[in-house]
Amino acid sequence: MVTLGKFLKPVGLRGEVEILPLSFYLDRYLELRTVYVEGEPKVVESAQIRGRRVVLKLEGIDDPRQVLFSLQGREFQIPDEERWKLQEDQFYIDDLVGCEVWDSREGKIGVVASILPAGNDLLSVRREGGKEVLIPFVKEFCVHVDREKRRIDTVLPSDLLDLS
C-alpha cells in the first residue's frame, strides 16, 4: 500500500475529511473511487481540492463525530498497482526517501531523510553524525536516480555542502 495523505480535520457537517496530500499531483485525488484506511476499504463519494489540501467525502461517514472517531490520526492509502505511472524523470517521495546520495567528488554524502517542497524540491540528506544538508533536486545537481539500487548520484558545486 502507498500512503496518499494523512488526516487533518473534519470539514463541514456532512462527514467530510480534510487530508494533507503526500503527492504534488492533486488531480489524482479527484479520480479516487476507493481509499484504504488501515487496510479497510472506503468508497469515495466525492473529492475536492482546496488550495494544497484535499477534502474527501467517504461513504458511510456522515457527520464530523464519525470522522473524528473513525479517521483521526489515520493515513489514507491505495494499493501500489493503482499509483499513477510517472515519466522516467519523475519520482514519488518514497522513491527518494532512504536513497543513498553519492557525489562525484565527495563520495557518499548520506541518506535522504525527507523531501522539502520548494520552488525546486530539496532533498534533506542526513550525513554521518546526524548533520543535515539540503540539496536542490534538480537535474544539474542530481544527475542520476537508480530506483532499484536506491541511489542518487550528484555533481554538486564545491561549496554546497559547506552551506548547511
C-alpha positions in Angstrom: 0.0 0.0 0.0 1.1 3.6 -0.7 0.1 6.4 1.6 -1.7 9.2 -0.3 -2.4 11.5 2.5 -2.8 12.0 6.3 -5.9 13.0 8.3 -6.0 16.7 9.2 -9.6 17.5 10.4 -13.3 17.1 9.9 -14.8 19.6 7.5 -18.4 20.8 7.5 -21.5 18.9 8.8 -21.7 16.1 6.2 -18.8 14.0 7.4 -16.1 15.2 5.0 -12.5 14.9 6.0 -9.6 17.2 5.0 -6.3 15.4 4.4 -2.8 16.5 3.8 -1.9 15.1 0.4 1.5 13.4 0.0 1.6 14.0 -3.7 2.1 17.1 -5.8 -0.3 15.7 -8.4 -3.6 16.8 -6.8 -5.7 15.9 -9.8 -5.0 12.3 -8.9 -7.3 12.7 -5.8 -10.2 13.7 -7.9 -10.1 10.3 -9.6 -10.2 8.3 -6.4 -13.0 5.7 -6.1 -11.7 3.8 -3.1 -9.1 4.6 -0.4 -7.9 2.3 2.4 -7.8 3.4 6.0 -5.6 1.0 8.0 -6.4 -1.7 5.4 -10.1 -1.1 5.4 -11.6 0.0 2.0 -13.7 3.1 2.0 -15.7 4.2 -1.0 -15.0 7.9 -2.1 -18.3 9.7 -2.7 -16.6 12.9 -3.7 -13.3 14.7 -3.7 -12.4 18.4 -3.8 -9.2 20.3 -4.0 -8.9 23.3 -1.6 -5.6 25.0 -2.0 -2.9 22.4 -1.2 -5.4 20.3 0.8 -7.9 17.6 -0.4 -11.4 17.1 1.1 -12.9 13.7 0.8 -16.5 12.5 1.5 -16.5 8.8 2.3 -19.5 6.6 2.0 -21.0 5.7 5.4 -19.3 8.5 7.3 -22.0 11.2 7.6 -21.1 13.5 10.5 -18.0 15.2 12.0 -18.1 12.9 15.1 -17.8 9.8 12.9 -14.8 11.5 11.1 -13.0 12.0 14.4 -13.9 8.6 15.7 -13.0 6.5 12.6 -10.4 8.6 10.8 -8.4 10.8 13.3 -4.7 10.2 13.1 -5.0 7.8 10.2 -3.4 7.5 6.8 -5.2 7.2 3.5 -3.7 4.6 1.2 -4.1 3.0 -2.2 -2.6 -0.3 -3.5 0.8 0.0 -5.2 -0.6 -1.0 -8.5 -3.0 1.9 -8.5 -0.3 4.5 -8.4 -0.1 6.8 -11.4 2.6 5.8 -13.7 5.3 8.6 -13.8 7.6 9.6 -16.6 11.2 8.4 -16.3 12.4 11.7 -14.8 9.6 11.9 -12.2 9.6 10.3 -8.7 7.4 9.6 -5.8 8.6 10.8 -2.5 9.0 7.3 -1.2 11.2 6.5 -4.3 13.7 9.0 -2.9 13.5 8.8 0.9 16.0 6.3 2.1 18.2 6.5 -1.0 22.0 6.9 -0.5 23.3 10.1 -2.0 26.8 10.0 -3.7 28.7 12.9 -5.1 31.3 12.7 -7.9 34.0 14.4 -5.8 32.9 13.8 -2.2 31.8 10.2 -2.3 28.9 9.1 -0.1 27.2 12.2 1.3 24.4 10.5 3.3 20.8 9.2 3.1 17.7 11.1 2.0 15.7 11.7 5.2 12.8 13.7 3.6 11.8 15.9 0.7 11.1 19.6 1.4 8.7 21.2 -1.1 10.1 24.4 -2.5 10.3 26.1 -6.0 12.6 23.1 -6.7 12.2 20.4 -4.1 15.1 20.0 -1.7 16.5 16.6 -0.6 17.1 16.7 3.1 20.1 14.4 3.4 21.3 13.1 6.8 25.0 12.8 6.9 27.0 10.6 9.2 26.9 12.2 12.7 23.4 13.4 12.2 24.2 16.7 10.3 21.7 17.6 7.6 22.5 19.0 4.2 19.9 20.4 1.7 20.4 19.5 -1.9 18.2 21.0 -4.7 16.6 18.1 -6.5 17.4 19.5 -10.0 18.9 17.7 -13.0 22.0 19.9 -12.9 22.9 18.5 -9.4 21.1 15.1 -9.2 22.3 13.6 -12.4 21.1 10.0 -11.9 18.5 8.3 -9.7 18.6 4.5 -9.6 15.3 3.3 -8.0 16.5 -0.3 -7.9 19.7 0.4 -6.1 18.2 3.2 -4.0 21.0 5.6 -5.0 21.2 9.2 -6.2 24.3 10.3 -8.0 25.1 14.0 -7.8 27.6 16.5 -9.2 27.5 19.3 -6.6 29.1 22.8 -6.6 32.2 22.6 -4.3 30.8 24.9 -1.7 27.2 23.5 -1.4 28.0 21.0 1.3 29.6 23.8 3.4 26.3 25.8 3.4 24.5 23.5 5.7 
